[in-house]
């Protein structure tokens, strides 16, 4: 997944980032490590991929781009790494 797309989507739609990642993403250095440890300390934890964490942000960004530009639906699904079926379901609920 393209890091710039993830970063842009996260910056444009921070309210769509799920906890605890919404808090951790705003931190850096010691604070990020400390927050991560405070949340997961002592537990076996599943850490999703960045694409999974920012999926809602990416969908919102892709939907915005679909509405504001003349990009085709198919091109946007490829750009954002979605299948056509998944993207259609996320933005149209079908």
Secondary structure, DSSP 8 states (H G I E B T S, - for coil): --HHHHHHHHHH-GGGS-TTHHHHHT--HHHHHHHHHHHHTTS------HHHHTHHHHHHHHHHHHHHS---HHHHHHHHT--HHHHHHHHH--
